[in-house]
Amino acid sequence: MTRDGPDAASTLPDCPVCGRPIATVTLTGPTDGVVSPCGCRIVPVALE
Ligand SMILES: [Zn+2]
């Protein structure tokens, strides 16, 4: 099995900026997103 398979929805990723768990990512543009609850701006990973 691979670690980065698509069945990782149950494991929340960590914010790449501050390292806190990501609850939700609000997209603000095609290449911009805001992480909740920490509020950092990130480039969202393409969601298939
Ligand atoms: Zn953050």
mmCIF file of the protein (N, C-alpha, C, O) and its ligand, coordinates in Angstrom:
data_MODEL
# 
_entry.id   MODEL 
# 
loop_
_entity.id 
_entity.type 
_entity.pdbx_number_of_molecules 
1 polymer     1 
2 non-polymer 1 
# 
_entity_poly.entity_id                      1 
_entity_poly.type                           'polypeptide(L)' 
_entity_poly.nstd_linkage                   no 
_entity_poly.nstd_monomer                   no 
_entity_poly.pdbx_seq_one_letter_code       MTRDGPDAASTLPDCPVCGRPIATVTLTGPTDGVVSPCGCRIVPVALE 
_entity_poly.pdbx_seq_one_letter_code_can   MTRDGPDAASTLPDCPVCGRPIATVTLTGPTDGVVSPCGCRIVPVALE 
_entity_poly.pdbx_strand_id                 A 
# 
loop_
_entity_poly_seq.entity_id 
_entity_poly_seq.num 
_entity_poly_seq.mon_id 
_entity_poly_seq.hetero 
1 1  MET n 
1 2  THR n 
1 3  ARG n 
1 4  ASP n 
1 5  GLY n 
1 6  PRO n 
1 7  ASP n 
1 8  ALA n 
1 9  ALA n 
1 10 SER n 
1 11 THR n 
1 12 LEU n 
1 13 PRO n 
1 14 ASP n 
1 15 CYS n 
1 16 PRO n 
1 17 VAL n 
1 18 CYS n 
1 19 GLY n 
1 20 ARG n 
1 21 PRO n 
1 22 ILE n 
1 23 ALA n 
1 24 THR n 
1 25 VAL n 
1 26 THR n 
1 27 LEU n 
1 28 THR n 
1 29 GLY n 
1 30 PRO n 
1 31 THR n 
1 32 ASP n 
1 33 GLY n 
1 34 VAL n 
1 35 VAL n 
1 36 SER n 
1 37 PRO n 
1 38 CYS n 
1 39 GLY n 
1 40 CYS n 
1 41 ARG n 
1 42 ILE n 
1 43 VAL n 
1 44 PRO n 
1 45 VAL n 
1 46 ALA n 
1 47 LEU n 
1 48 GLU n 
# 
loop_
_struct_asym.id 
_struct_asym.entity_id 
A 1 
B 2 
# 
loop_
_chem_comp.id 
_chem_comp.type 
_chem_comp.mon_nstd_flag 
ALA 'L-peptide linking' y 
ARG 'L-peptide linking' y 
ASP 'L-peptide linking' y 
CYS 'L-peptide linking' y 
GLU 'L-peptide linking' y 
GLY 'peptide linking'   y 
ILE 'L-peptide linking' y 
LEU 'L-peptide linking' y 
MET 'L-peptide linking' y 
PRO 'L-peptide linking' y 
SER 'L-peptide linking' y 
THR 'L-peptide linking' y 
VAL 'L-peptide linking' y 
ZN  non-polymer         . 
# 
_pdbx_entity_nonpoly.entity_id   2 
_pdbx_entity_nonpoly.name        ? 
_pdbx_entity_nonpoly.comp_id     ZN 
# 
_pdbx_nonpoly_scheme.asym_id         B 
_pdbx_nonpoly_scheme.entity_id       2 
_pdbx_nonpoly_scheme.mon_id          ZN 
_pdbx_nonpoly_scheme.ndb_seq_num     1 
_pdbx_nonpoly_scheme.pdb_seq_num     101 
_pdbx_nonpoly_scheme.auth_seq_num    101 
_pdbx_nonpoly_scheme.pdb_mon_id      ZN 
_pdbx_nonpoly_scheme.auth_mon_id     ZN 
_pdbx_nonpoly_scheme.pdb_strand_id   A 
_pdbx_nonpoly_scheme.pdb_ins_code    . 
# 
loop_
_atom_site.group_PDB 
_atom_site.id 
_atom_site.type_symbol 
_atom_site.label_atom_id 
_atom_site.label_alt_id 
_atom_site.label_comp_id 
_atom_site.label_asym_id 
_atom_site.label_entity_id 
_atom_site.label_seq_id 
_atom_site.pdbx_PDB_ins_code 
_atom_site.Cartn_x 
_atom_site.Cartn_y 
_atom_site.Cartn_z 
_atom_site.occupancy 
_atom_site.B_iso_or_equiv 
_atom_site.pdbx_formal_charge 
_atom_site.auth_seq_id 
_atom_site.auth_comp_id 
_atom_site.auth_asym_id 
_atom_site.auth_atom_id 
_atom_site.pdbx_PDB_model_num 
ATOM   1   N  N  . MET A 1 1  ? 0.831   -1.206 0.000  1.00 0.00 ? 1   MET A N  1 
ATOM   2   C  CA . MET A 1 1  ? 0.000   0.000  0.000  1.00 0.00 ? 1   MET A CA 1 
ATOM   3   C  C  . MET A 1 1  ? 0.867   1.257  0.000  1.00 0.00 ? 1   MET A C  1 
ATOM   4   O  O  . MET A 1 1  ? 1.992   1.261  0.500  1.00 0.00 ? 1   MET A O  1 
ATOM   5   N  N  . THR A 1 2  ? 0.330   2.283  -0.554 1.00 0.00 ? 2   THR A N  1 
ATOM   6   C  CA . THR A 1 2  ? 1.080   3.529  -0.597 1.00 0.00 ? 2   THR A CA 1 
ATOM   7   C  C  . THR A 1 2  ? 0.608   4.468  0.491  1.00 0.00 ? 2   THR A C  1 
ATOM   8   O  O  . THR A 1 2  ? -0.549  4.411  0.907  1.00 0.00 ? 2   THR A O  1 
ATOM   9   N  N  . ARG A 1 3  ? 1.477   5.313  0.946  1.00 0.00 ? 3   ARG A N  1 
ATOM   10  C  CA . ARG A 1 3  ? 1.126   6.246  2.016  1.00 0.00 ? 3   ARG A CA 1 
ATOM   11  C  C  . ARG A 1 3  ? 0.263   7.388  1.501  1.00 0.00 ? 3   ARG A C  1 
ATOM   12  O  O  . ARG A 1 3  ? -0.529  7.960  2.251  1.00 0.00 ? 3   ARG A O  1 
ATOM   13  N  N  . ASP A 1 4  ? 0.411   7.715  0.247  1.00 0.00 ? 4   ASP A N  1 
ATOM   14  C  CA . ASP A 1 4  ? -0.244  8.901  -0.289 1.00 0.00 ? 4   ASP A CA 1 
ATOM   15  C  C  . ASP A 1 4  ? -1.401  8.545  -1.204 1.00 0.00 ? 4   ASP A C  1 
ATOM   16  O  O  . ASP A 1 4  ? -1.643  9.228  -2.198 1.00 0.00 ? 4   ASP A O  1 
ATOM   17  N  N  . GLY A 1 5  ? -2.108  7.492  -0.877 1.00 0.00 ? 5   GLY A N  1 
ATOM   18  C  CA . GLY A 1 5  ? -3.236  7.086  -1.689 1.00 0.00 ? 5   GLY A CA 1 
ATOM   19  C  C  . GLY A 1 5  ? -4.397  8.038  -1.525 1.00 0.00 ? 5   GLY A C  1 
ATOM   20  O  O  . GLY A 1 5  ? -4.384  8.898  -0.644 1.00 0.00 ? 5   GLY A O  1 
ATOM   21  N  N  . PRO A 1 6  ? -5.400  7.889  -2.366 1.00 0.00 ? 6   PRO A N  1 
ATOM   22  C  CA . PRO A 1 6  ? -6.560  8.794  -2.332 1.00 0.00 ? 6   PRO A CA 1 
ATOM   23  C  C  . PRO A 1 6  ? -7.482  8.529  -1.152 1.00 0.00 ? 6   PRO A C  1 
ATOM   24  O  O  . PRO A 1 6  ? -8.420  9.291  -0.913 1.00 0.00 ? 6   PRO A O  1 
ATOM   25  N  N  . ASP A 1 7  ? -7.226  7.462  -0.417 1.00 0.00 ? 7   ASP A N  1 
ATOM   26  C  CA . ASP A 1 7  ? -8.107  7.112  0.688  1.00 0.00 ? 7   ASP A CA 1 
ATOM   27  C  C  . ASP A 1 7  ? -7.595  7.688  2.005  1.00 0.00 ? 7   ASP A C  1 
ATOM   28  O  O  . ASP A 1 7  ? -7.636  7.023  3.040  1.00 0.00 ? 7   ASP A O  1 
ATOM   29  N  N  . ALA A 1 8  ? -7.117  8.917  1.959  1.00 0.00 ? 8   ALA A N  1 
ATOM   30  C  CA . ALA A 1 8  ? -6.546  9.552  3.145  1.00 0.00 ? 8   ALA A CA 1 
ATOM   31  C  C  . ALA A 1 8  ? -7.458  10.635 3.695  1.00 0.00 ? 8   ALA A C  1 
ATOM   32  O  O  . ALA A 1 8  ? -7.019  11.492 4.461  1.00 0.00 ? 8   ALA A O  1 
ATOM   33  N  N  . ALA A 1 9  ? -8.723  10.599 3.307  1.00 0.00 ? 9   ALA A N  1 
ATOM   34  C  CA . ALA A 1 9  ? -9.642  11.659 3.701  1.00 0.00 ? 9   ALA A CA 1 
ATOM   35  C  C  . ALA A 1 9  ? -9.871  11.698 5.199  1.00 0.00 ? 9   ALA A C  1 
ATOM   36  O  O  . ALA A 1 9  ? -10.221 12.741 5.751  1.00 0.00 ? 9   ALA A O  1 
ATOM   37  N  N  . SER A 1 10 ? -9.675  10.569 5.859  1.00 0.00 ? 10  SER A N  1 
ATOM   38  C  CA . SER A 1 10 ? -9.919  10.521 7.292  1.00 0.00 ? 10  SER A CA 1 
ATOM   39  C  C  . SER A 1 10 ? -8.767  11.124 8.075  1.00 0.00 ? 10  SER A C  1 
ATOM   40  O  O  . SER A 1 10 ? -8.896  11.370 9.274  1.00 0.00 ? 10  SER A O  1 
ATOM   41  N  N  . THR A 1 11 ? -7.645  11.365 7.413  1.00 0.00 ? 11  THR A N  1 
ATOM   42  C  CA . THR A 1 11 ? -6.495  11.951 8.080  1.00 0.00 ? 11  THR A CA 1 
ATOM   43  C  C  . THR A 1 11 ? -6.320  13.385 7.615  1.00 0.00 ? 11  THR A C  1 
ATOM   44  O  O  . THR A 1 11 ? -6.032  13.634 6.445  1.00 0.00 ? 11  THR A O  1 
ATOM   45  N  N  . LEU A 1 12 ? -6.493  14.319 8.525  1.00 0.00 ? 12  LEU A N  1 
ATOM   46  C  CA . LEU A 1 12 ? -6.372  15.715 8.146  1.00 0.00 ? 12  LEU A CA 1 
ATOM   47  C  C  . LEU A 1 12 ? -4.914  16.066 7.917  1.00 0.00 ? 12  LEU A C  1 
ATOM   48  O  O  . LEU A 1 12 ? -4.047  15.664 8.693  1.00 0.00 ? 12  LEU A O  1 
ATOM   49  N  N  . PRO A 1 13 ? -4.639  16.811 6.860  1.00 0.00 ? 13  PRO A N  1 
ATOM   50  C  CA . PRO A 1 13 ? -3.271  17.244 6.610  1.00 0.00 ? 13  PRO A CA 1 
ATOM   51  C  C  . PRO A 1 13 ? -2.884  18.358 7.563  1.00 0.00 ? 13  PRO A C  1 
ATOM   52  O  O  . PRO A 1 13 ? -3.737  18.992 8.184  1.00 0.00 ? 13  PRO A O  1 
ATOM   53  N  N  . ASP A 1 14 ? -1.584  18.583 7.669  1.00 0.00 ? 14  ASP A N  1 
ATOM   54  C  CA . ASP A 1 14 ? -1.115  19.693 8.488  1.00 0.00 ? 14  ASP A CA 1 
ATOM   55  C  C  . ASP A 1 14 ? -0.898  20.915 7.615  1.00 0.00 ? 14  ASP A C  1 
ATOM   56  O  O  . ASP A 1 14 ? -0.472  20.806 6.465  1.00 0.00 ? 14  ASP A O  1 
ATOM   57  N  N  . CYS A 1 15 ? -1.191  22.066 8.166  1.00 0.00 ? 15  CYS A N  1 
ATOM   58  C  CA . CYS A 1 15 ? -0.958  23.307 7.455  1.00 0.00 ? 15  CYS A CA 1 
ATOM   59  C  C  . CYS A 1 15 ? 0.530   23.441 7.145  1.00 0.00 ? 15  CYS A C  1 
ATOM   60  O  O  . CYS A 1 15 ? 1.354   23.326 8.053  1.00 0.00 ? 15  CYS A O  1 
ATOM   61  N  N  . PRO A 1 16 ? 0.897   23.683 5.878  1.00 0.00 ? 16  PRO A N  1 
ATOM   62  C  CA . PRO A 1 16 ? 2.312   23.783 5.517  1.00 0.00 ? 16  PRO A CA 1 
ATOM   63  C  C  . PRO A 1 16 ? 2.958   25.056 6.043  1.00 0.00 ? 16  PRO A C  1 
ATOM   64  O  O  . PRO A 1 16 ? 4.182   25.183 6.038  1.00 0.00 ? 16  PRO A O  1 
ATOM   65  N  N  . VAL A 1 17 ? 2.146   25.989 6.492  1.00 0.00 ? 17  VAL A N  1 
ATOM   66  C  CA . VAL A 1 17 ? 2.669   27.267 6.975  1.00 0.00 ? 17  VAL A CA 1 
ATOM   67  C  C  . VAL A 1 17 ? 2.966   27.205 8.463  1.00 0.00 ? 17  VAL A C  1 
ATOM   68  O  O  . VAL A 1 17 ? 4.066   27.541 8.902  1.00 0.00 ? 17  VAL A O  1 
ATOM   69  N  N  . CYS A 1 18 ? 1.965   26.768 9.245  1.00 0.00 ? 18  CYS A N  1 
ATOM   70  C  CA . CYS A 1 18 ? 2.118   26.793 10.694 1.00 0.00 ? 18  CYS A CA 1 
ATOM   71  C  C  . CYS A 1 18 ? 2.146   25.409 11.318 1.00 0.00 ? 18  CYS A C  1 
ATOM   72  O  O  . CYS A 1 18 ? 2.483   25.266 12.493 1.00 0.00 ? 18  CYS A O  1 
ATOM   73  N  N  . GLY A 1 19 ? 1.792   24.376 10.537 1.00 0.00 ? 19  GLY A N  1 
ATOM   74  C  CA . GLY A 1 19 ? 1.898   23.015 11.027 1.00 0.00 ? 19  GLY A CA 1 
ATOM   75  C  C  . GLY A 1 19 ? 0.711   22.531 11.827 1.00 0.00 ? 19  GLY A C  1 
ATOM   76  O  O  . GLY A 1 19 ? 0.719   21.408 12.332 1.00 0.00 ? 19  GLY A O  1 
ATOM   77  N  N  . ARG A 1 20 ? -0.301  23.353 11.948 1.00 0.00 ? 20  ARG A N  1 
ATOM   78  C  CA . ARG A 1 20 ? -1.483  22.920 12.679 1.00 0.00 ? 20  ARG A CA 1 
ATOM   79  C  C  . ARG A 1 20 ? -2.402  22.112 11.761 1.00 0.00 ? 20  ARG A C  1 
ATOM   80  O  O  . ARG A 1 20 ? -2.357  22.261 10.540 1.00 0.00 ? 20  ARG A O  1 
ATOM   81  N  N  . PRO A 1 21 ? -3.228  21.263 12.353 1.00 0.00 ? 21  PRO A N  1 
ATOM   82  C  CA . PRO A 1 21 ? -4.153  20.466 11.531 1.00 0.00 ? 21  PRO A CA 1 
ATOM   83  C  C  . PRO A 1 21 ? -5.110  21.357 10.756 1.00 0.00 ? 21  PRO A C  1 
ATOM   84  O  O  . PRO A 1 21 ? -5.615  22.354 11.273 1.00 0.00 ? 21  PRO A O  1 
ATOM   85  N  N  . ILE A 1 22 ? -5.349  20.977 9.508  1.00 0.00 ? 22  ILE A N  1 
ATOM   86  C  CA . ILE A 1 22 ? -6.284  21.713 8.666  1.00 0.00 ? 22  ILE A CA 1 
ATOM   87  C  C  . ILE A 1 22 ? -7.676  21.133 8.836  1.00 0.00 ? 22  ILE A C  1 
ATOM   88  O  O  . ILE A 1 22 ? -7.889  19.935 8.648  1.00 0.00 ? 22  ILE A O  1 
ATOM   89  N  N  . ALA A 1 23 ? -8.618  21.988 9.191  1.00 0.00 ? 23  ALA A N  1 
ATOM   90  C  CA . ALA A 1 23 ? -10.017 21.554 9.281  1.00 0.00 ? 23  ALA A CA 1 
ATOM   91  C  C  . ALA A 1 23 ? -10.671 21.688 7.922  1.00 0.00 ? 23  ALA A C  1 
ATOM   92  O  O  . ALA A 1 23 ? -11.268 20.741 7.410  1.00 0.00 ? 23  ALA A O  1 
ATOM   93  N  N  . THR A 1 24 ? -10.555 22.883 7.337  1.00 0.00 ? 24  THR A N  1 
ATOM   94  C  CA . THR A 1 24 ? -11.105 23.134 6.022  1.00 0.00 ? 24  THR A CA 1 
ATOM   95  C  C  . THR A 1 24 ? -10.194 24.085 5.266  1.00 0.00 ? 24  THR A C  1 
ATOM   96  O  O  . THR A 1 24 ? -9.430  24.841 5.866  1.00 0.00 ? 24  THR A O  1 
ATOM   97  N  N  . VAL A 1 25 ? -10.281 24.040 3.945  1.00 0.00 ? 25  VAL A N  1 
ATOM   98  C  CA . VAL A 1 25 ? -9.578  25.000 3.101  1.00 0.00 ? 25  VAL A CA 1 
ATOM   99  C  C  . VAL A 1 25 ? -10.607 25.715 2.254  1.00 0.00 ? 25  VAL A C  1 
ATOM   100 O  O  . VAL A 1 25 ? -11.322 25.091 1.469  1.00 0.00 ? 25  VAL A O  1 
ATOM   101 N  N  . THR A 1 26 ? -10.682 27.036 2.414  1.00 0.00 ? 26  THR A N  1 
ATOM   102 C  CA . THR A 1 26 ? -11.616 27.828 1.626  1.00 0.00 ? 26  THR A CA 1 
ATOM   103 C  C  . THR A 1 26 ? -10.887 28.377 0.417  1.00 0.00 ? 26  THR A C  1 
ATOM   104 O  O  . THR A 1 26 ? -9.911  29.114 0.549  1.00 0.00 ? 26  THR A O  1 
ATOM   105 N  N  . LEU A 1 27 ? -11.364 28.015 -0.758 1.00 0.00 ? 27  LEU A N  1 
ATOM   106 C  CA . LEU A 1 27 ? -10.730 28.493 -1.977 1.00 0.00 ? 27  LEU A CA 1 
ATOM   107 C  C  . LEU A 1 27 ? -11.121 29.941 -2.236 1.00 0.00 ? 27  LEU A C  1 
ATOM   108 O  O  . LEU A 1 27 ? -12.300 30.294 -2.228 1.00 0.00 ? 27  LEU A O  1 
ATOM   109 N  N  . THR A 1 28 ? -10.119 30.761 -2.462 1.00 0.00 ? 28  THR A N  1 
ATOM   110 C  CA . THR A 1 28 ? -10.370 32.165 -2.760 1.00 0.00 ? 28  THR A CA 1 
ATOM   111 C  C  . THR A 1 28 ? -9.999  32.492 -4.198 1.00 0.00 ? 28  THR A C  1 
ATOM   112 O  O  . THR A 1 28 ? -10.171 33.626 -4.647 1.00 0.00 ? 28  THR A O  1 
ATOM   113 N  N  . GLY A 1 29 ? -9.497  31.513 -4.909 1.00 0.00 ? 29  GLY A N  1 
ATOM   114 C  CA . GLY A 1 29 ? -9.115  31.712 -6.296 1.00 0.00 ? 29  GLY A CA 1 
ATOM   115 C  C  . GLY A 1 29 ? -8.601  30.402 -6.836 1.00 0.00 ? 29  GLY A C  1 
ATOM   116 O  O  . GLY A 1 29 ? -8.501  29.431 -6.087 1.00 0.00 ? 29  GLY A O  1 
ATOM   117 N  N  . PRO A 1 30 ? -8.272  30.340 -8.117 1.00 0.00 ? 30  PRO A N  1 
ATOM   118 C  CA . PRO A 1 30 ? -7.844  29.086 -8.734 1.00 0.00 ? 30  PRO A CA 1 
ATOM   119 C  C  . PRO A 1 30 ? -6.550  28.542 -8.152 1.00 0.00 ? 30  PRO A C  1 
ATOM   120 O  O  . PRO A 1 30 ? -6.289  27.341 -8.230 1.00 0.00 ? 30  PRO A O  1 
ATOM   121 N  N  . THR A 1 31 ? -5.747  29.409 -7.573 1.00 0.00 ? 31  THR A N  1 
ATOM   122 C  CA . THR A 1 31 ? -4.482  28.948 -6.995 1.00 0.00 ? 31  THR A CA 1 
ATOM   123 C  C  . THR A 1 31 ? -4.298  29.478 -5.591 1.00 0.00 ? 31  THR A C  1 
ATOM   124 O  O  . THR A 1 31 ? -3.172  29.549 -5.099 1.00 0.00 ? 31  THR A O  1 
ATOM   125 N  N  . ASP A 1 32 ? -5.383  29.851 -4.937 1.00 0.00 ? 32  ASP A N  1 
ATOM   126 C  CA . ASP A 1 32 ? -5.275  30.398 -3.589 1.00 0.00 ? 32  ASP A CA 1 
ATOM   127 C  C  . ASP A 1 32 ? -6.315  29.766 -2.680 1.00 0.00 ? 32  ASP A C  1 
ATOM   128 O  O  . ASP A 1 32 ? -7.432  29.469 -3.103 1.00 0.00 ? 32  ASP A O  1 
ATOM   129 N  N  . GLY A 1 33 ? -5.937  29.570 -1.444 1.00 0.00 ? 33  GLY A N  1 
ATOM   130 C  CA . GLY A 1 33 ? -6.863  29.035 -0.468 1.00 0.00 ? 33  GLY A CA 1 
ATOM   131 C  C  . GLY A 1 33 ? -6.504  29.554 0.905  1.00 0.00 ? 33  GLY A C  1 
ATOM   132 O  O  . GLY A 1 33 ? -5.359  29.928 1.158  1.00 0.00 ? 33  GLY A O  1 
ATOM   133 N  N  . VAL A 1 34 ? -7.485  29.577 1.791  1.00 0.00 ? 34  VAL A N  1 
ATOM   134 C  CA . VAL A 1 34 ? -7.273  30.005 3.161  1.00 0.00 ? 34  VAL A CA 1 
ATOM   135 C  C  . VAL A 1 34 ? -7.626  28.842 4.077  1.00 0.00 ? 34  VAL A C  1 
ATOM   136 O  O  . VAL A 1 34 ? -8.713  28.269 4.000  1.00 0.00 ? 34  VAL A O  1 
ATOM   137 N  N  . VAL A 1 35 ? -6.689  28.518 4.933  1.00 0.00 ? 35  VAL A N  1 
ATOM   138 C  CA . VAL A 1 35 ? -6.878  27.395 5.841  1.00 0.00 ? 35  VAL A CA 1 
ATOM   139 C  C  . VAL A 1 35 ? -7.688  27.835 7.056  1.00 0.00 ? 35  VAL A C  1 
ATOM   140 O  O  . VAL A 1 35 ? -7.465  28.906 7.621  1.00 0.00 ? 35  VAL A O  1 
ATOM   141 N  N  . SER A 1 36 ? -8.625  26.988 7.438  1.00 0.00 ? 36  SER A N  1 
ATOM   142 C  CA . SER A 1 36 ? -9.320  27.188 8.703  1.00 0.00 ? 36  SER A CA 1 
ATOM   143 C  C  . SER A 1 36 ? -8.930  26.036 9.622  1.00 0.00 ? 36  SER A C  1 
ATOM   144 O  O  . SER A 1 36 ? -8.787  24.913 9.139  1.00 0.00 ? 36  SER A O  1 
ATOM   145 N  N  . PRO A 1 37 ? -8.752  26.255 10.915 1.00 0.00 ? 37  PRO A N  1 
ATOM   146 C  CA . PRO A 1 37 ? -9.046  27.519 11.588 1.00 0.00 ? 37  PRO A CA 1 
ATOM   147 C  C  . PRO A 1 37 ? -7.851  28.463 11.711 1.00 0.00 ? 37  PRO A C  1 
ATOM   148 O  O  . PRO A 1 37 ? -8.001  29.557 12.256 1.00 0.00 ? 37  PRO A O  1 
ATOM   149 N  N  . CYS A 1 38 ? -6.683  28.082 11.227 1.00 0.00 ? 38  CYS A N  1 
ATOM   150 C  CA . CYS A 1 38 ? -5.487  28.890 11.508 1.00 0.00 ? 38  CYS A CA 1 
ATOM   151 C  C  . CYS A 1 38 ? -5.439  30.154 10.659 1.00 0.00 ? 38  CYS A C  1 
ATOM   152 O  O  . CYS A 1 38 ? -4.840  31.146 11.073 1.00 0.00 ? 38  CYS A O  1 
ATOM   153 N  N  . GLY A 1 39 ? -6.059  30.139 9.475  1.00 0.00 ? 39  GLY A N  1 
ATOM   154 C  CA . GLY A 1 39 ? -6.157  31.347 8.679  1.00 0.00 ? 39  GLY A CA 1 
ATOM   155 C  C  . GLY A 1 39 ? -4.980  31.604 7.749  1.00 0.00 ? 39  GLY A C  1 
ATOM   156 O  O  . GLY A 1 39 ? -4.889  32.676 7.152  1.00 0.00 ? 39  GLY A O  1 
ATOM   157 N  N  . CYS A 1 40 ? -4.071  30.627 7.615  1.00 0.00 ? 40  CYS A N  1 
ATOM   158 C  CA . CYS A 1 40 ? -2.928  30.801 6.724  1.00 0.00 ? 40  CYS A CA 1 
ATOM   159 C  C  . CYS A 1 40 ? -3.379  30.704 5.267  1.00 0.00 ? 40  CYS A C  1 
ATOM   160 O  O  . CYS A 1 40 ? -4.379  30.061 4.946  1.00 0.00 ? 40  CYS A O  1 
ATOM   161 N  N  . ARG A 1 41 ? -2.615  31.361 4.399  1.00 0.00 ? 41  ARG A N  1 
ATOM   162 C  CA . ARG A 1 41 ? -2.879  31.239 2.967  1.00 0.00 ? 41  ARG A CA 1 
ATOM   163 C  C  . ARG A 1 41 ? -1.971  30.160 2.389  1.00 0.00 ? 41  ARG A C  1 
ATOM   164 O  O  . ARG A 1 41 ? -0.772  30.125 2.665  1.00 0.00 ? 41  ARG A O  1 
ATOM   165 N  N  . ILE A 1 42 ? -2.562  29.284 1.587  1.00 0.00 ? 42  ILE A N  1 
ATOM   166 C  CA . ILE A 1 42 ? -1.806  28.220 0.965  1.00 0.00 ? 42  ILE A CA 1 
ATOM   167 C  C  . ILE A 1 42 ? -2.203  28.083 -0.490 1.00 0.00 ? 42  ILE A C  1 
ATOM   168 O  O  . ILE A 1 42 ? -3.198  28.650 -0.942 1.00 0.00 ? 42  ILE A O  1 
ATOM   169 N  N  . VAL A 1 43 ? -1.402  27.316 -1.213 1.00 0.00 ? 43  VAL A N  1 
ATOM   170 C  CA . VAL A 1 43 ? -1.796  26.906 -2.554 1.00 0.00 ? 43  VAL A CA 1 
ATOM   171 C  C  . VAL A 1 43 ? -2.423  25.539 -2.413 1.00 0.00 ? 43  VAL A C  1 
ATOM   172 O  O  . VAL A 1 43 ? -1.732  24.573 -2.089 1.00 0.00 ? 43  VAL A O  1 
ATOM   173 N  N  . PRO A 1 44 ? -3.720  25.437 -2.649 1.00 0.00 ? 44  PRO A N  1 
ATOM   174 C  CA . PRO A 1 44 ? -4.422  24.170 -2.438 1.00 0.00 ? 44  PRO A CA 1 
ATOM   175 C  C  . PRO A 1 44 ? -3.942  23.101 -3.410 1.00 0.00 ? 44  PRO A C  1 
ATOM   176 O  O  . PRO A 1 44 ? -3.681  23.365 -4.584 1.00 0.00 ? 44  PRO A O  1 
ATOM   177 N  N  . VAL A 1 45 ? -3.836  21.901 -2.889 1.00 0.00 ? 45  VAL A N  1 
ATOM   178 C  CA . VAL A 1 45 ? -3.485  20.761 -3.730 1.00 0.00 ? 45  VAL A CA 1 
ATOM   179 C  C  . VAL A 1 45 ? -4.686  20.424 -4.597 1.00 0.00 ? 45  VAL A C  1 
ATOM   180 O  O  . VAL A 1 45 ? -5.831  20.475 -4.148 1.00 0.00 ? 45  VAL A O  1 
ATOM   181 N  N  . ALA A 1 46 ? -4.410  20.087 -5.819 1.00 0.00 ? 46  ALA A N  1 
ATOM   182 C  CA . ALA A 1 46 ? -5.488  19.734 -6.735 1.00 0.00 ? 46  ALA A CA 1 
ATOM   183 C  C  . ALA A 1 46 ? -6.318  18.603 -6.171 1.00 0.00 ? 46  ALA A C  1 
ATOM   184 O  O  . ALA A 1 46 ? -5.797  17.557 -5.781 1.00 0.00 ? 46  ALA A O  1 
ATOM   185 N  N  . LEU A 1 47 ? -7.616  18.832 -6.136 1.00 0.00 ? 47  LEU A N  1 
ATOM   186 C  CA . LEU A 1 47 ? -8.518  17.816 -5.614 1.00 0.00 ? 47  LEU A CA 1 
ATOM   187 C  C  . LEU A 1 47 ? -9.136  17.064 -6.785 1.00 0.00 ? 47  LEU A C  1 
ATOM   188 O  O  . LEU A 1 47 ? -9.839  17.641 -7.615 1.00 0.00 ? 47  LEU A O  1 
ATOM   189 N  N  . GLU A 1 48 ? -8.865  15.792 -6.833 1.00 0.00 ? 48  GLU A N  1 
ATOM   190 C  CA . GLU A 1 48 ? -9.402  14.987 -7.929 1.00 0.00 ? 48  GLU A CA 1 
ATOM   191 C  C  . GLU A 1 48 ? -10.814 14.578 -7.627 1.00 0.00 ? 48  GLU A C  1 
ATOM   192 O  O  . GLU A 1 48 ? -11.444 13.892 -8.432 1.00 0.00 ? 48  GLU A O  1 
HETATM 193 ZN ZN . ZN  B 2 .  ? -1.663  27.587 9.249  1.00 0.00 2 101 ZN  A ZN 1 
# 
